[in-house]
Amino acid sequence: MAISLSTPFLSIYFTEQLGVSVGMFGIYLAVTLIAGIWISTLIGRRSDLGLNRKSIYLVATLCNALAFSGYLLFNDFTILFIYMIVFTALGAPGMPQLFAISREAVNNSNSTDHAFANSTLRAAFSLGFITGPLIGTLLIAAVGFKGIFSGTIGVFLLVALLVFLFLKTNTELKISNAKVKSFRLSQNRSILLPFLILIFMYTAHWTSTLNTALFITNNLEGTTSDVGLVSSICAALEIPFMIMLGLLSAKYSSRILMMCGAFLGAAYYLVVIFSGAMWQMLAAQILLAVFVAVISAIGISYIQDLLPNMPGYASTLYSNSSTIGRLIGSLVGGGLATIVGYRYSFVLCFILIIISVIMLVVSGRQSVNEPRQLSV
């Protein structure tokens, strides 16, 4: 909720309040995302060796609060850029560490239903992203940009307080170095393929997300109300589908559920490519909601199941795959639509999903309990 309070309005703030071009704003997003990936990976590897996850998450949450304080403190873009690179990067490990904390909590409770726990957490995550923009809209109407930034800071501080008061530490957890070893991702096919699969899926999803609104208004002659209706249907269906997937995960492996989600995602993009009316787009949101629920709720379990002794690093890999996918989708989506048009930009999405299905078929099923010791 904290993130989504202000994120939808950042492009407006940078272009209208700070006078930054759209291209420079894109560079700003790319640099901060890349810095966050680097710090998250660094912390993720070391967190599995015994670092206190509560402390990591608490510091990351406070750094996120400090990051959004920069919007209230600085009006100069250059100073703000440097400030945000530092503090958004330091705040980036928070989300993957939260999923690592939840995985350890499930393990300690002697429950084997990891995917259901992750699905429930992802459903709460989605609920926050649904309610955040609504509250942000009210704040920006009442107080302006200072309102949404102050609200974001307030929510992060509330989270930090809850973490400090109620979250248990993992200092009593003794982790053997024999179980947790650093390894090169590029040299471990069992982990590299799932990592690439998630990148391709998120790239397809983000490319689609960027172009859907303009496809509706330009190709299907829809209205902005139609755009909002499409987004609302998909968002509303995601949460119950995540819970259902959590229940299905008790019977089926994460890999099988990922394949089913990929097939439905491919079907959605085919419908969009050949659609000629708004009702087809609206009906297809059921397919998209299942696909998004799979990559969001099951995707993290898919990676964590392959690295059962490294929940921090596994959660970081998942978080990085979604970040890289969003980054590539943002860079490719707009340019591709300009070249081939909005409708045929979805062909790339379809191709990426088909490649993901093929990689899922050939990917190994075994978990990586003892990765070979390699230099980082």
Contacts in CASP RR format, 6 or more apart in sequence:
PFRMAT RR
TARGET T0000
AUTHOR 0000-0000-0000
METHOD contacts of the structure
MODEL  1
MAISLSTPFLSIYFTEQLGVSVGMFGIYLAVTLIAGIWISTLIGRRSDLG
LNRKSIYLVATLCNALAFSGYLLFNDFTILFIYMIVFTALGAPGMPQLFA
ISREAVNNSNSTDHAFANSTLRAAFSLGFITGPLIGTLLIAAVGFKGIFS
GTIGVFLLVALLVFLFLKTNTELKISNAKVKSFRLSQNRSILLPFLILIF
MYTAHWTSTLNTALFITNNLEGTTSDVGLVSSICAALEIPFMIMLGLLSA
KYSSRILMMCGAFLGAAYYLVVIFSGAMWQMLAAQILLAVFVAVISAIGI
SYIQDLLPNMPGYASTLYSNSSTIGRLIGSLVGGGLATIVGYRYSFVLCF
ILIIISVIMLVVSGRQSVNEPRQLSV
1 128 0 8 1.000
1 129 0 8 1.000
1 131 0 8 1.000
1 132 0 8 1.000
1 135 0 8 1.000
1 155 0 8 1.000
2 64 0 8 1.000
2 151 0 8 1.000
2 152 0 8 1.000
2 154 0 8 1.000
2 155 0 8 1.000
2 156 0 8 1.000
2 159 0 8 1.000
3 129 0 8 1.000
3 152 0 8 1.000
4 128 0 8 1.000
4 129 0 8 1.000
4 131 0 8 1.000
4 132 0 8 1.000
4 133 0 8 1.000
5 132 0 8 1.000
5 133 0 8 1.000
5 135 0 8 1.000
5 136 0 8 1.000
5 139 0 8 1.000
5 148 0 8 1.000
5 151 0 8 1.000
5 152 0 8 1.000
5 155 0 8 1.000
6 68 0 8 1.000
6 71 0 8 1.000
6 136 0 8 1.000
6 148 0 8 1.000
6 149 0 8 1.000
6 151 0 8 1.000
6 152 0 8 1.000
8 133 0 8 1.000
8 136 0 8 1.000
9 136 0 8 1.000
9 140 0 8 1.000
9 145 0 8 1.000
9 148 0 8 1.000
10 25 0 8 1.000
11 22 0 8 1.000
11 25 0 8 1.000
13 71 0 8 1.000
13 145 0 8 1.000
14 20 0 8 1.000
14 24 0 8 1.000
14 25 0 8 1.000
14 28 0 8 1.000
14 77 0 8 1.000
15 21 0 8 1.000
15 22 0 8 1.000
15 25 0 8 1.000
17 145 0 8 1.000
18 75 0 8 1.000
18 77 0 8 1.000
18 80 0 8 1.000
19 77 0 8 1.000
20 28 0 8 1.000
20 77 0 8 1.000
24 77 0 8 1.000
26 330 0 8 1.000
28 81 0 8 1.000
28 84 0 8 1.000
29 327 0 8 1.000
29 330 0 8 1.000
30 327 0 8 1.000
30 330 0 8 1.000
30 331 0 8 1.000
31 81 0 8 1.000
31 85 0 8 1.000
32 84 0 8 1.000
32 85 0 8 1.000
32 88 0 8 1.000
32 89 0 8 1.000
33 323 0 8 1.000
33 326 0 8 1.000
33 327 0 8 1.000
34 327 0 8 1.000
35 85 0 8 1.000
35 88 0 8 1.000
35 89 0 8 1.000
35 92 0 8 1.000
36 88 0 8 1.000
36 89 0 8 1.000
36 91 0 8 1.000
36 92 0 8 1.000
36 323 0 8 1.000
37 92 0 8 1.000
37 320 0 8 1.000
37 323 0 8 1.000
37 324 0 8 1.000
38 89 0 8 1.000
39 89 0 8 1.000
39 90 0 8 1.000
39 91 0 8 1.000
39 92 0 8 1.000
39 93 0 8 1.000
40 92 0 8 1.000
40 93 0 8 1.000
40 94 0 8 1.000
40 96 0 8 1.000
40 316 0 8 1.000
40 319 0 8 1.000
40 320 0 8 1.000
41 316 0 8 1.000
41 320 0 8 1.000
43 51 0 8 1.000
43 56 0 8 1.000
43 93 0 8 1.000
43 97 0 8 1.000
43 316 0 8 1.000
44 93 0 8 1.000
44 96 0 8 1.000
44 97 0 8 1.000
44 100 0 8 1.000
44 312 0 8 1.000
44 313 0 8 1.000
44 315 0 8 1.000
44 316 0 8 1.000
45 182 0 8 1.000
45 313 0 8 1.000
45 316 0 8 1.000
45 376 0 8 1.000
47 53 0 8 1.000
47 56 0 8 1.000
47 93 0 8 1.000
47 97 0 8 1.000
47 100 0 8 1.000
47 312 0 8 1.000
47 313 0 8 1.000
48 100 0 8 1.000
48 175 0 8 1.000
48 180 0 8 1.000
48 309 0 8 1.000
48 310 0 8 1.000
48 311 0 8 1.000
48 312 0 8 1.000
48 313 0 8 1.000
49 175 0 8 1.000
49 177 0 8 1.000
49 180 0 8 1.000
50 170 0 8 1.000
50 173 0 8 1.000
50 175 0 8 1.000
52 169 0 8 1.000
52 170 0 8 1.000
52 171 0 8 1.000
53 97 0 8 1.000
53 100 0 8 1.000
53 101 0 8 1.000
53 104 0 8 1.000
53 169 0 8 1.000
53 170 0 8 1.000
53 312 0 8 1.000
54 101 0 8 1.000
54 163 0 8 1.000
54 167 0 8 1.000
54 168 0 8 1.000
54 169 0 8 1.000
54 170 0 8 1.000
55 169 0 8 1.000
56 93 0 8 1.000
56 94 0 8 1.000
56 97 0 8 1.000
57 93 0 8 1.000
57 94 0 8 1.000
57 97 0 8 1.000
57 98 0 8 1.000
57 101 0 8 1.000
57 163 0 8 1.000
57 167 0 8 1.000
58 160 0 8 1.000
58 163 0 8 1.000
58 164 0 8 1.000
59 90 0 8 1.000
59 91 0 8 1.000
60 90 0 8 1.000
60 91 0 8 1.000
60 92 0 8 1.000
60 93 0 8 1.000
60 94 0 8 1.000
60 97 0 8 1.000
61 91 0 8 1.000
61 94 0 8 1.000
61 156 0 8 1.000
61 159 0 8 1.000
61 160 0 8 1.000
61 163 0 8 1.000
62 156 0 8 1.000
62 157 0 8 1.000
62 160 0 8 1.000
63 87 0 8 1.000
63 88 0 8 1.000
63 90 0 8 1.000
63 91 0 8 1.000
64 87 0 8 1.000
64 88 0 8 1.000
64 91 0 8 1.000
64 94 0 8 1.000
64 156 0 8 1.000
65 153 0 8 1.000
65 154 0 8 1.000
65 156 0 8 1.000
65 157 0 8 1.000
65 160 0 8 1.000
66 87 0 8 1.000
67 83 0 8 1.000
67 84 0 8 1.000
67 87 0 8 1.000
67 88 0 8 1.000
67 90 0 8 1.000
67 91 0 8 1.000
68 149 0 8 1.000
68 152 0 8 1.000
68 153 0 8 1.000
68 156 0 8 1.000
69 149 0 8 1.000
69 153 0 8 1.000
70 80 0 8 1.000
70 83 0 8 1.000
70 84 0 8 1.000
70 87 0 8 1.000
71 80 0 8 1.000
71 145 0 8 1.000
71 149 0 8 1.000
72 146 0 8 1.000
72 149 0 8 1.000
72 150 0 8 1.000
72 153 0 8 1.000
73 83 0 8 1.000
74 80 0 8 1.000
74 83 0 8 1.000
92 319 0 8 1.000
93 316 0 8 1.000
95 319 0 8 1.000
96 312 0 8 1.000
96 315 0 8 1.000
96 316 0 8 1.000
96 318 0 8 1.000
96 319 0 8 1.000
97 312 0 8 1.000
97 315 0 8 1.000
98 121 0 8 1.000
98 315 0 8 1.000
99 118 0 8 1.000
99 121 0 8 1.000
99 300 0 8 1.000
99 304 0 8 1.000
99 311 0 8 1.000
99 312 0 8 1.000
99 315 0 8 1.000
99 318 0 8 1.000
99 319 0 8 1.000
100 311 0 8 1.000
100 312 0 8 1.000
100 314 0 8 1.000
100 315 0 8 1.000
100 316 0 8 1.000
101 167 0 8 1.000
101 170 0 8 1.000
102 117 0 8 1.000
102 118 0 8 1.000
102 121 0 8 1.000
103 114 0 8 1.000
103 117 0 8 1.000
103 118 0 8 1.000
103 304 0 8 1.000
103 311 0 8 1.000
103 312 0 8 1.000
103 314 0 8 1.000
103 315 0 8 1.000
104 170 0 8 1.000
104 173 0 8 1.000
104 311 0 8 1.000
105 117 0 8 1.000
105 168 0 8 1.000
106 113 0 8 1.000
106 114 0 8 1.000
106 117 0 8 1.000
107 114 0 8 1.000
107 311 0 8 1.000
111 117 0 8 1.000
113 246 0 8 1.000
113 249 0 8 1.000
113 250 0 8 1.000
114 249 0 8 1.000
114 301 0 8 1.000
114 304 0 8 1.000
114 305 0 8 1.000
115 245 0 8 1.000
115 246 0 8 1.000
115 249 0 8 1.000
115 250 0 8 1.000
115 254 0 8 1.000
115 257 0 8 1.000
115 297 0 8 1.000
115 298 0 8 1.000
115 301 0 8 1.000
116 246 0 8 1.000
116 247 0 8 1.000
116 249 0 8 1.000
116 250 0 8 1.000
118 246 0 8 1.000
118 297 0 8 1.000
118 298 0 8 1.000
118 300 0 8 1.000
118 301 0 8 1.000
118 304 0 8 1.000
119 242 0 8 1.000
119 243 0 8 1.000
119 245 0 8 1.000
119 246 0 8 1.000
119 249 0 8 1.000
119 297 0 8 1.000
119 298 0 8 1.000
119 301 0 8 1.000
120 242 0 8 1.000
120 243 0 8 1.000
120 246 0 8 1.000
122 242 0 8 1.000
122 293 0 8 1.000
122 296 0 8 1.000
122 297 0 8 1.000
122 300 0 8 1.000
123 238 0 8 1.000
123 239 0 8 1.000
123 242 0 8 1.000
123 243 0 8 1.000
123 297 0 8 1.000
125 296 0 8 1.000
126 235 0 8 1.000
126 238 0 8 1.000
126 239 0 8 1.000
126 242 0 8 1.000
126 296 0 8 1.000
127 239 0 8 1.000
129 235 0 8 1.000
130 235 0 8 1.000
130 236 0 8 1.000
130 239 0 8 1.000
136 148 0 8 1.000
139 147 0 8 1.000
139 148 0 8 1.000
139 151 0 8 1.000
140 147 0 8 1.000
140 148 0 8 1.000
143 150 0 8 1.000
175 309 0 8 1.000
178 370 0 8 1.000
179 309 0 8 1.000
179 369 0 8 1.000
179 370 0 8 1.000
180 309 0 8 1.000
180 310 0 8 1.000
181 370 0 8 1.000
181 371 0 8 1.000
181 372 0 8 1.000
181 373 0 8 1.000
181 374 0 8 1.000
182 373 0 8 1.000
182 374 0 8 1.000
182 375 0 8 1.000
182 376 0 8 1.000
183 371 0 8 1.000
183 372 0 8 1.000
183 373 0 8 1.000
183 374 0 8 1.000
183 376 0 8 1.000
184 374 0 8 1.000
184 375 0 8 1.000
184 376 0 8 1.000
185 191 0 8 1.000
185 192 0 8 1.000
185 195 0 8 1.000
185 317 0 8 1.000
186 192 0 8 1.000
187 374 0 8 1.000
188 368 0 8 1.000
188 371 0 8 1.000
188 372 0 8 1.000
189 364 0 8 1.000
190 306 0 8 1.000
190 363 0 8 1.000
190 364 0 8 1.000
190 366 0 8 1.000
190 368 0 8 1.000
191 303 0 8 1.000
191 306 0 8 1.000
191 307 0 8 1.000
191 317 0 8 1.000
191 368 0 8 1.000
191 371 0 8 1.000
193 359 0 8 1.000
193 362 0 8 1.000
193 363 0 8 1.000
193 364 0 8 1.000
194 302 0 8 1.000
194 303 0 8 1.000
194 306 0 8 1.000
194 363 0 8 1.000
195 303 0 8 1.000
195 317 0 8 1.000
195 321 0 8 1.000
196 359 0 8 1.000
197 258 0 8 1.000
197 356 0 8 1.000
197 359 0 8 1.000
197 360 0 8 1.000
197 363 0 8 1.000
198 295 0 8 1.000
198 299 0 8 1.000
198 302 0 8 1.000
198 303 0 8 1.000
198 318 0 8 1.000
198 321 0 8 1.000
198 322 0 8 1.000
199 321 0 8 1.000
199 324 0 8 1.000
199 325 0 8 1.000
199 328 0 8 1.000
200 352 0 8 1.000
200 353 0 8 1.000
200 355 0 8 1.000
200 356 0 8 1.000
200 359 0 8 1.000
201 262 0 8 1.000
201 295 0 8 1.000
201 352 0 8 1.000
201 353 0 8 1.000
201 356 0 8 1.000
202 295 0 8 1.000
202 321 0 8 1.000
202 322 0 8 1.000
202 324 0 8 1.000
202 325 0 8 1.000
202 326 0 8 1.000
203 324 0 8 1.000
203 325 0 8 1.000
203 328 0 8 1.000
203 329 0 8 1.000
203 332 0 8 1.000
203 352 0 8 1.000
204 269 0 8 1.000
204 348 0 8 1.000
204 349 0 8 1.000
204 350 0 8 1.000
204 352 0 8 1.000
204 353 0 8 1.000
204 356 0 8 1.000
205 291 0 8 1.000
205 292 0 8 1.000
205 295 0 8 1.000
205 349 0 8 1.000
206 325 0 8 1.000
206 326 0 8 1.000
206 328 0 8 1.000
206 329 0 8 1.000
206 330 0 8 1.000
206 333 0 8 1.000
207 329 0 8 1.000
207 332 0 8 1.000
207 333 0 8 1.000
207 334 0 8 1.000
207 336 0 8 1.000
207 345 0 8 1.000
207 348 0 8 1.000
207 349 0 8 1.000
208 269 0 8 1.000
208 272 0 8 1.000
208 288 0 8 1.000
208 346 0 8 1.000
208 349 0 8 1.000
210 329 0 8 1.000
210 330 0 8 1.000
210 333 0 8 1.000
210 334 0 8 1.000
210 337 0 8 1.000
211 333 0 8 1.000
211 334 0 8 1.000
211 337 0 8 1.000
211 342 0 8 1.000
211 345 0 8 1.000
211 346 0 8 1.000
212 227 0 8 1.000
212 230 0 8 1.000
212 272 0 8 1.000
213 227 0 8 1.000
214 337 0 8 1.000
214 342 0 8 1.000
215 272 0 8 1.000
215 342 0 8 1.000
215 343 0 8 1.000
215 345 0 8 1.000
215 346 0 8 1.000
216 222 0 8 1.000
216 226 0 8 1.000
216 227 0 8 1.000
216 230 0 8 1.000
216 278 0 8 1.000
216 281 0 8 1.000
217 223 0 8 1.000
217 224 0 8 1.000
217 226 0 8 1.000
217 227 0 8 1.000
218 342 0 8 1.000
219 276 0 8 1.000
219 342 0 8 1.000
219 343 0 8 1.000
220 226 0 8 1.000
220 275 0 8 1.000
220 276 0 8 1.000
220 277 0 8 1.000
220 278 0 8 1.000
220 281 0 8 1.000
222 278 0 8 1.000
226 278 0 8 1.000
226 281 0 8 1.000
229 282 0 8 1.000
230 281 0 8 1.000
230 282 0 8 1.000
230 285 0 8 1.000
233 282 0 8 1.000
233 285 0 8 1.000
233 289 0 8 1.000
234 285 0 8 1.000
234 288 0 8 1.000
234 289 0 8 1.000
234 292 0 8 1.000
237 285 0 8 1.000
237 286 0 8 1.000
237 289 0 8 1.000
237 290 0 8 1.000
237 293 0 8 1.000
238 289 0 8 1.000
238 292 0 8 1.000
238 293 0 8 1.000
238 296 0 8 1.000
241 289 0 8 1.000
241 290 0 8 1.000
241 293 0 8 1.000
242 293 0 8 1.000
242 296 0 8 1.000
242 297 0 8 1.000
245 257 0 8 1.000
245 293 0 8 1.000
245 294 0 8 1.000
245 297 0 8 1.000
245 298 0 8 1.000
246 297 0 8 1.000
246 298 0 8 1.000
248 257 0 8 1.000
249 257 0 8 1.000
249 298 0 8 1.000
249 301 0 8 1.000
253 305 0 8 1.000
253 365 0 8 1.000
254 298 0 8 1.000
254 299 0 8 1.000
254 301 0 8 1.000
254 302 0 8 1.000
254 305 0 8 1.000
255 302 0 8 1.000
255 360 0 8 1.000
255 363 0 8 1.000
255 365 0 8 1.000
257 294 0 8 1.000
257 298 0 8 1.000
258 294 0 8 1.000
258 295 0 8 1.000
258 298 0 8 1.000
258 299 0 8 1.000
258 302 0 8 1.000
258 360 0 8 1.000
259 357 0 8 1.000
259 360 0 8 1.000
259 361 0 8 1.000
260 294 0 8 1.000
261 290 0 8 1.000
261 291 0 8 1.000
261 294 0 8 1.000
261 295 0 8 1.000
262 291 0 8 1.000
262 294 0 8 1.000
262 353 0 8 1.000
262 356 0 8 1.000
262 357 0 8 1.000
262 360 0 8 1.000
263 357 0 8 1.000
264 287 0 8 1.000
264 290 0 8 1.000
264 291 0 8 1.000
264 294 0 8 1.000
265 287 0 8 1.000
265 288 0 8 1.000
265 290 0 8 1.000
265 291 0 8 1.000
265 353 0 8 1.000
266 350 0 8 1.000
266 353 0 8 1.000
266 354 0 8 1.000
266 357 0 8 1.000
267 287 0 8 1.000
268 284 0 8 1.000
268 287 0 8 1.000
268 288 0 8 1.000
268 291 0 8 1.000
269 346 0 8 1.000
269 347 0 8 1.000
269 349 0 8 1.000
269 350 0 8 1.000
269 353 0 8 1.000
270 350 0 8 1.000
271 280 0 8 1.000
271 281 0 8 1.000
271 283 0 8 1.000
271 284 0 8 1.000
271 287 0 8 1.000
272 281 0 8 1.000
272 284 0 8 1.000
272 343 0 8 1.000
272 346 0 8 1.000
273 343 0 8 1.000
273 344 0 8 1.000
273 346 0 8 1.000
273 347 0 8 1.000
273 350 0 8 1.000
275 281 0 8 1.000
275 284 0 8 1.000
299 318 0 8 1.000
300 314 0 8 1.000
300 315 0 8 1.000
300 318 0 8 1.000
303 314 0 8 1.000
303 315 0 8 1.000
303 317 0 8 1.000
303 318 0 8 1.000
303 321 0 8 1.000
304 311 0 8 1.000
304 314 0 8 1.000
304 315 0 8 1.000
304 318 0 8 1.000
305 367 0 8 1.000
306 314 0 8 1.000
306 367 0 8 1.000
306 368 0 8 1.000
307 313 0 8 1.000
307 314 0 8 1.000
307 317 0 8 1.000
307 367 0 8 1.000
307 368 0 8 1.000
307 371 0 8 1.000
308 367 0 8 1.000
308 369 0 8 1.000
309 369 0 8 1.000
332 348 0 8 1.000
333 345 0 8 1.000
333 348 0 8 1.000
334 345 0 8 1.000
336 345 0 8 1.000
336 348 0 8 1.000
337 345 0 8 1.000
340 347 0 8 1.000
END
